[in-house]
Structure formats: C-alpha cells, structure tokens
C-alpha cells in the first residue's frame, strides 16, 4: 500500500489557510495534522513562505494543507510574502479563512471575495474562541452568504472535528469524481499500448509521473496495458491477436508512433491525456489552432509546472520552439517560466504553451487557463501544440470528438 505522503500533489485536495498574522493559522495546521509542521510563535509574521503538509483526511483521502503568511504583512519583505500568499489562491480547492479574537472585518471580507471570485468553496474559522466569541455581525454576514462557520481553539484541540466535517462537505465535486486519465477510453478487459521512450530526461530506474499515473488508471478501470519503446511498437502490434483499444505515446515520438500505428487504432499522447484530465482540452484545442496566425517576431510563453534541470534537447526549451518556428517559417521569441511563477501581464504574448501539469491539481491549471482567457491570450498544451505543428492534429485528437466539436463550435 502506497504511503499517504507519496501520493502526488496533483491528486490531493489543496486546502489553503488564509488570514491576518497571528490569528493561529499555524497552530490550526499543527493541530489538524497532529504534527509540528509550522513554527508557532506569539510574534506576528512567523510564517514567511507557504508551508505545505500532505496528509490523509478520511473519507476524502489525500489532501495538502497550505499554511500561508498573513496577508496583512507590511514592509518590502512583507509585500513579497503577501505576493507568494496570493499565488496560493490559484491552486486552492477549499479556502479556510481564519479569524481570531472576535474580529471579522473588511480584511476577512476581502479574502472571501477573492475566493468567491474564483468560485472556490470557503470556510470561516473563528479561532481562539476561548478568548473571544465570534462577532454577531460577522456570523450574520457569513450565514447570509451560506459560508460554513466553525469555532475552534487550536491549542486545546476544540472544534477540529467540526472543521474536518466542514472540509469534507465543501470538497468540490470534481475532486470527489476526478476526470479519468484513460479509463473512459478503454472498455474493461481491453488493452492499451503505452509507448514510453527512454531519453535523457527520464529518471534513472523509473518512469515519469504521467506514465505511472496512466498505468495505474488503466489498472483501476479493470483494463490492462503493454509498455513498449517507440522502436518496438510495430513488432508489438503485429504480435497481438486483436488490436488495442488505444495507443498512447510520449509527444516527442508522435511522428514515428503515428506512422507505425494503423489508422483504425485510436492514438494520442500522455500530454493530451493530461490536458483533458488537469485542464480544459477544448480550450487547448482552440489555442493550438491560433498557431496558424503566428508570424515572425511574435512572443510565446512556455510554462512548466515543475522545475527540472533542462538537457540539451529539452522538450519545452528546444524541441517545441524548433517545431513551432519551422511551422511558422519565421523567427519567434520564447520565454520560459517554471513552477508557480506566471507573469501578471500576459499581453505581450501571442500564445501560451503549457505542460501537462501532472504535478498540479486541476484547479491551478484551470486558473491559469482563465487568466489567459481574461487577457485575451490563447493557451494550449505541449502535446496539442506538438500534434498541430507536426501535422497530425486530427489523428492525435481523434479519441476526443467532444472536445474537438466544442472547440469548433466556439470558433464559429
């Protein structure tokens, strides 16, 4: 049985703790996790950067608590802390607003407004209830807004059971019923062939996360899979008594795998699977179609969810820029961001090309998509963009007719 802390972050319910300095956010986190995860002090501003703690919260399952610095921090250093805290909104599935000592004012209302603007379920926690009652005016306002209210005294363990119940009740439906990776594309008892090139970026002795997660999803859906490298695909298909339900490849091997896979067998890539599982595939299809409008001198942002040491033929820094430049037939400008960094001003870019986001939860990927849409900047995904630039767009998207139809309808 896999240890809880080994569950990838992207499959955890992200719970953000927000509030003023010294309201007991860290004490609340320590009490919920039953560990001394965050430093606790009477000095305001002890938590400087977001602190993450994975745990199992039954019956939900794996969750990730994110303890943030107080958003009322001051000074130049405080402003940097606040900025890092604000980025946590983008990856929060449930927001917990912690207030204390009978205070609920404009500051807490501002946090609630941020969560409501993003349609993130919120819970109001009045901590240190042993020192002061929750303000009647604030309780009335929250009740009217249908925001659950929990009263706690973290240091004494009071109200923790009620908070757990509130978190379970507020967990978004898409987390409880997360989109499948492959399960709905393969009938039970059928075969998926997964093409896994072993290149310099593959961790020694292991497969990369999207491949591992895809294998597990196939098994969970009572199907089975065959794992091959791209050079062995044709021979593997010839040995089968009946064709597989689907062939899935690393996007970098798209051309060879497309050539070796008979046209009647559906084919796609791991990156496109995660474009659907973690984000909005129809939006990424629309974004890829704008590649036809790119011209020499345009700027493109390459966004990677995780940080890694790039190799000589890095997919995001070398291969995708090469393929797009060849397709456009002119010089393009490329910027790269990693992790949770993302430009506030996107107006300089004509396209954003994002990785599959296998390390993220779906909300953070959707948040970035919404930001791009609000800025009027198309966004697409590594696999979708590669398929388009290599001329196998329709083939790679054939398993997803609904996404193609939605994207086509919105273009008209």
ZIMOFEN-V226322 format. One record per residue. N is the residue number from 1. RES is the residue in one small letter. SS is DSSP state (~ for helix, > for strand, _ for the rest). PHI is phi as a letter, one per 30 degrees, with the letter a starting at -180 (* if undefined). D_FIRST is the distance of its C-alpha to the first C-alpha in whole Angstrom. Layout:
N&RES&SS&PHI&D_FIRST / N&RES&SS&PHI&D_FIRST
This chain:
1&x&_&*&0 / 2&x&_&d&4 / 3&x&_&d&6 / 4&x&~&e&9 / 5&x&~&d&12 / 6&x&~&d&10 / 7&x&_&d&11 / 8&x&_&e&14 / 9&x&~&e&17 / 10&x&~&d&19 / 11&x&~&c&16 / 12&x&_&c&17 / 13&x&>&d&20 / 14&x&>&d&22 / 15&x&>&c&24 / 16&x&>&c&28 / 17&x&>&c&30 / 18&x&>&b&33 / 19&x&>&l&36 / 20&x&_&d&39 / 21&x&_&d&39 / 22&x&_&i&39 / 23&x&_&c&38 / 24&x&_&j&34 / 25&x&~&d&32 / 26&x&~&d&30 / 27&x&~&d&30 / 28&x&~&d&29 / 29&x&~&d&26 / 30&x&~&d&26 / 31&x&~&d&26 / 32&x&~&d&23 / 33&x&~&d&21 / 34&x&_&h&22 / 35&x&_&b&22 / 36&x&_&d&25 / 37&x&_&d&24 / 38&x&_&c&28 / 39&x&_&d&31 / 40&x&_&c&33 / 41&x&_&a&37 / 42&x&_&d&40 / 43&x&_&d&41 / 44&x&_&d&41 / 45&x&_&i&39 / 46&x&_&d&37 / 47&x&_&d&34 / 48&x&_&c&35 / 49&x&_&c&32 / 50&x&_&e&29 / 51&x&>&c&26 / 52&x&>&c&23 / 53&x&>&b&20 / 54&x&>&d&17 / 55&x&>&a&15 / 56&x&>&c&13 / 57&x&>&c&17 / 58&x&_&d&16 / 59&x&_&c&17 / 60&x&_&d&17 / 61&x&>&j&14 / 62&x&>&d&14 / 63&x&>&b&17 / 64&x&>&b&19 / 65&x&>&d&22 / 66&x&>&b&25 / 67&x&>&d&28 / 68&x&_&c&31 / 69&x&_&d&35 / 70&x&_&e&37 / 71&x&_&d&39 / 72&x&_&c&42 / 73&x&_&d&42 / 74&x&_&b&46 / 75&x&~&i&47 / 76&x&~&d&46 / 77&x&~&d&43 / 78&x&~&d&42 / 79&x&~&d&43 / 80&x&~&d&40 / 81&x&~&d&38 / 82&x&~&d&39 / 83&x&~&d&38 / 84&x&~&d&35 / 85&x&~&d&34 / 86&x&~&d&36 / 87&x&~&d&33 / 88&x&~&d&30 / 89&x&~&e&32 / 90&x&_&d&31 / 91&x&_&b&27 / 92&x&_&c&27 / 93&x&_&c&26 / 94&x&>&b&27 / 95&x&>&c&30 / 96&x&>&c&31 / 97&x&>&c&34 / 98&x&>&c&35 / 99&x&>&b&38 / 100&x&>&a&40 / 101&x&_&h&43 / 102&x&_&i&44 / 103&x&_&c&45 / 104&x&_&b&44 / 105&x&_&b&46 / 106&x&~&d&47 / 107&x&~&d&44 / 108&x&~&d&41 / 109&x&~&d&43 / 110&x&~&d&42 / 111&x&~&d&39 / 112&x&~&e&38 / 113&x&~&d&41 / 114&x&~&d&38 / 115&x&~&d&35 / 116&x&~&d&37 / 117&x&~&d&39 / 118&x&_&c&35 / 119&x&_&h&35 / 120&x&_&c&32 / 121&x&>&e&31 / 122&x&>&b&32 / 123&x&>&b&32 / 124&x&>&c&35 / 125&x&>&c&34 / 126&x&>&c&37 / 127&x&>&d&36 / 128&x&_&h&38 / 129&x&_&d&39 / 130&x&_&d&41 / 131&x&_&c&43 / 132&x&_&a&44 / 133&x&_&d&44 / 134&x&_&d&43 / 135&x&_&d&46 / 136&x&~&d&47 / 137&x&~&d&48 / 138&x&~&d&45 / 139&x&~&d&43 / 140&x&~&d&46 / 141&x&~&d&45 / 142&x&~&d&41 / 143&x&~&d&42 / 144&x&~&d&44 / 145&x&_&d&42 / 146&x&_&h&39 / 147&x&_&c&37 / 148&x&>&e&35 / 149&x&>&c&36 / 150&x&>&b&34 / 151&x&>&c&36 / 152&x&_&b&34 / 153&x&>&b&35 / 154&x&~&e&32 / 155&x&~&d&33 / 156&x&~&c&33 / 157&x&_&i&30 / 158&x&>&d&32 / 159&x&_&i&31 / 160&x&~&d&28 / 161&x&~&d&27 / 162&x&~&d&29 / 163&x&~&d&28 / 164&x&~&d&24 / 165&x&~&d&26 / 166&x&~&d&28 / 167&x&~&d&25 / 168&x&~&d&23 / 169&x&~&d&27 / 170&x&~&c&28 / 171&x&_&e&24 / 172&x&_&d&26 / 173&x&~&d&26 / 174&x&~&d&25 / 175&x&~&d&21 / 176&x&~&d&21 / 177&x&_&c&22 / 178&x&_&d&21 / 179&x&_&e&23 / 180&x&_&d&21 / 181&x&_&d&21 / 182&x&_&b&22 / 183&x&~&e&21 / 184&x&~&d&25 / 185&x&~&c&27 / 186&x&_&b&25 / 187&x&_&d&26 / 188&x&_&e&23 / 189&x&_&i&24 / 190&x&_&c&25 / 191&x&>&c&25 / 192&x&>&c&24 / 193&x&>&c&26 / 194&x&>&c&24 / 195&x&>&c&27 / 196&x&_&b&25 / 197&x&_&d&28 / 198&x&_&c&27 / 199&x&_&c&29 / 200&x&_&d&30 / 201&x&_&d&28 / 202&x&_&d&25 / 203&x&_&d&23 / 204&x&_&e&23 / 205&x&_&i&20 / 206&x&_&b&18 / 207&x&_&c&19 / 208&x&_&d&20 / 209&x&~&e&18 / 210&x&~&e&20 / 211&x&~&d&19 / 212&x&~&d&15 / 213&x&~&d&15 / 214&x&~&d&18 / 215&x&~&e&16 / 216&x&~&d&13 / 217&x&~&d&16 / 218&x&~&d&18 / 219&x&~&d&15 / 220&x&~&d&14 / 221&x&_&c&18 / 222&x&_&i&18 / 223&x&_&c&20 / 224&x&>&b&20 / 225&x&>&b&21 / 226&x&>&c&23 / 227&x&>&c&23 / 228&x&>&b&26 / 229&x&_&d&28 / 230&x&~&d&31 / 231&x&~&d&34 / 232&x&~&c&32 / 233&x&~&d&32 / 234&x&~&d&35 / 235&x&~&d&35 / 236&x&~&d&31 / 237&x&~&d&33 / 238&x&~&d&36 / 239&x&~&d&34 / 240&x&_&d&32 / 241&x&_&d&34 / 242&x&_&b&33 / 243&x&_&d&33 / 244&x&_&d&29 / 245&x&_&d&29 / 246&x&>&a&29 / 247&x&>&c&29 / 248&x&>&b&27 / 249&x&>&b&28 / 250&x&_&d&28 / 251&x&~&e&31 / 252&x&~&d&33 / 253&x&~&c&33 / 254&x&~&e&34 / 255&x&~&d&38 / 256&x&~&d&37 / 257&x&~&d&34 / 258&x&~&d&37 / 259&x&~&d&39 / 260&x&~&c&37 / 261&x&_&c&36 / 262&x&_&e&38 / 263&x&_&d&39 / 264&x&_&d&38 / 265&x&_&c&35 / 266&x&_&e&33 / 267&x&>&b&32 / 268&x&>&a&31 / 269&x&>&b&29 / 270&x&~&e&25 / 271&x&~&d&27 / 272&x&~&d&29 / 273&x&~&e&26 / 274&x&~&d&25 / 275&x&~&d&28 / 276&x&~&d&28 / 277&x&~&d&24 / 278&x&~&c&25 / 279&x&_&b&29 / 280&x&_&b&32 / 281&x&~&d&32 / 282&x&~&d&36 / 283&x&~&d&37 / 284&x&~&d&36 / 285&x&~&d&38 / 286&x&~&e&41 / 287&x&~&d&40 / 288&x&~&d&40 / 289&x&~&d&43 / 290&x&~&d&45 / 291&x&~&e&45 / 292&x&~&d&48 / 293&x&~&c&50 / 294&x&_&d&49 / 295&x&_&b&52 / 296&x&_&e&53 / 297&x&_&j&52 / 298&x&_&d&49 / 299&x&>&c&46 / 300&x&>&b&43 / 301&x&>&c&40 / 302&x&>&c&37 / 303&x&>&c&34 / 304&x&>&c&30 / 305&x&_&d&27 / 306&x&_&c&26 / 307&x&_&c&28 / 308&x&_&b&28 / 309&x&_&d&31 / 310&x&_&d&33 / 311&x&_&c&34 / 312&x&_&e&37 / 313&x&_&c&36 / 314&x&_&e&34 / 315&x&~&d&33 / 316&x&~&d&34 / 317&x&~&c&37 / 318&x&~&b&39 / 319&x&~&d&38 / 320&x&~&d&38 / 321&x&~&e&41 / 322&x&~&d&43 / 323&x&~&d&42 / 324&x&~&d&43 / 325&x&~&d&46 / 326&x&~&d&47 / 327&x&~&d&47 / 328&x&~&d&49 / 329&x&_&i&51 / 330&x&_&a&52 / 331&x&_&d&51 / 332&x&_&c&48 / 333&x&>&c&47 / 334&x&>&b&43 / 335&x&>&c&41 / 336&x&>&b&38 / 337&x&>&b&35 / 338&x&>&b&32 / 339&x&_&i&29 / 340&x&_&d&30 / 341&x&_&d&34 / 342&x&_&a&36 / 343&x&_&d&40 / 344&x&_&d&42 / 345&x&_&c&44 / 346&x&_&c&43 / 347&x&_&d&47 / 348&x&_&d&48 / 349&x&_&c&45 / 350&x&_&c&46 / 351&x&>&a&42 / 352&x&>&c&39 / 353&x&>&c&36 / 354&x&>&c&33 / 355&x&_&d&29 / 356&x&_&d&27 / 357&x&_&i&25 / 358&x&_&d&21 / 359&x&_&d&21 / 360&x&_&c&22 / 361&x&_&d&22 / 362&x&~&d&25 / 363&x&~&d&27 / 364&x&~&d&28 / 365&x&~&d&29 / 366&x&~&d&31 / 367&x&~&d&33 / 368&x&~&d&34 / 369&x&~&d&35 / 370&x&~&d&37 / 371&x&~&d&38 / 372&x&~&d&40 / 373&x&~&d&41 / 374&x&~&d&43 / 375&x&~&d&44 / 376&x&_&i&45 / 377&x&_&c&43 / 378&x&_&d&42 / 379&x&>&b&38 / 380&x&>&b&36 / 381&x&>&b&33 / 382&x&~&e&33 / 383&x&~&d&32 / 384&x&~&d&35 / 385&x&~&d&37 / 386&x&~&d&37 / 387&x&~&e&37 / 388&x&~&d&40 / 389&x&~&d&42 / 390&x&_&c&41 / 391&x&_&i&43 / 392&x&_&b&40 / 393&x&~&e&39 / 394&x&~&d&40 / 395&x&~&d&38 / 396&x&~&d&35 / 397&x&~&c&35 / 398&x&_&e&36 / 399&x&_&d&32 / 400&x&_&b&33 / 401&x&~&d&37 / 402&x&~&d&36 / 403&x&~&d&36 / 404&x&~&d&39 / 405&x&~&d&41 / 406&x&~&d&40 / 407&x&~&d&41 / 408&x&~&d&44 / 409&x&~&d&45 / 410&x&~&d&45 / 411&x&~&d&47 / 412&x&_&d&50
